[in-house]
Amino acid sequence: MPAYLILFSFTSQGIQKIKESPARVEAAKRTVEAMGGTTKAFYALLGSQYDTLFVIEAPDDEAVARTSLAIASGGNVRTETHRLLTEAEYRKLVSALP
């Protein structure tokens, strides 16, 4: 399954209710699963414009888009999503260049 990075930034609402964040992380993991994906890692970030991140695997871009929108619709975070390429995928891509 393709891998994705979802970066999260707290909204004003999310930071005001920061003590609820661990429960929201668990709810977000359930959302990933409901959309057909798997959460591979969660990290909190220091010194970044982002506050937390997920590394997930999902069946396709549409599933990830639904996941990001569903999580963001709670109003506690803004999301930024990126497709991750494994080293093997990267090597294949580069080797196909003209």
SULPE-V497301 format. One record per pair of residues at least 4 apart in sequence whose C-alpha atoms are under 7 Angstrom apart, sorted by sequence separation. I is the first residue (numbers start at 1). J is the second residue. D is the distance in whole Angstrom. If there is no record, write none. Layout:
BEGIN
<<I J D> <I J D>>
END
This chain:
BEGIN
<<10 14 5> <11 15 6> <12 16 6> <13 17 6> <14 18 6> <20 24 6> <21 25 6> <22 26 7> <23 27 6> <24 28 6> <25 29 6> <26 30 6> <27 31 6> <28 32 6> <29 33 6> <30 34 6> <31 35 6> <32 36 7> <33 37 5> <59 63 6> <60 64 7> <61 65 6> <62 66 6> <63 67 6> <64 68 6> <65 69 6> <66 70 6> <67 71 6> <68 72 6> <69 73 6> <72 76 7> <85 89 6> <86 90 6> <87 91 6> <88 92 6> <89 93 6> <90 94 6> <91 95 6> <92 96 6> <93 97 7> <10 15 6> <32 37 5> <33 38 6> <45 50 7> <58 63 7> <72 77 6> <85 90 6> <32 38 6> <45 51 5> <58 64 6> <72 78 6> <32 39 7> <44 51 6> <45 52 5> <72 79 6> <44 52 4> <43 52 6> <44 53 6> <29 39 6> <43 53 5> <42 53 6> <43 54 7> <68 79 6> <42 54 5> <41 54 6> <42 55 7> <41 55 5> <39 54 7> <40 55 5> <39 55 6> <40 56 5> <39 56 4> <38 56 6> <39 57 7> <37 56 7> <38 57 5> <37 57 5> <38 58 7> <37 58 4> <36 58 6> <37 59 7> <36 59 7> <35 63 6> <35 67 6> <32 67 6> <31 67 6> <9 50 5> <10 51 7> <8 50 6> <9 51 5> <7 50 6> <8 51 6> <9 52 7> <28 71 6> <8 52 5> <7 52 6> <8 53 6> <7 53 4> <6 53 6> <7 54 7> <6 54 5> <5 54 6> <6 55 6> <5 55 5> <4 55 6> <5 56 6> <4 56 5> <3 56 6> <4 57 6> <3 57 4> <2 57 6> <3 58 7> <1 57 6> <2 58 6> <1 58 6> <2 59 7> <1 59 6> <2 60 7> <13 75 7> <14 76 4> <13 76 5> <14 77 6> <11 76 5> <10 76 6> <11 77 5> <10 77 4> <11 78 7> <9 77 5> <10 78 6> <8 77 6> <9 78 5> <8 78 6> <9 79 7> <8 79 5> <7 79 6> <8 80 7> <6 79 6> <7 80 5> <6 80 6> <7 81 6> <6 81 4> <5 81 6> <6 82 6> <4 81 7> <5 82 5> <4 82 6> <5 83 6> <4 83 4> <5 84 7> <3 83 6> <4 84 5> <3 84 5> <3 85 7>>
END
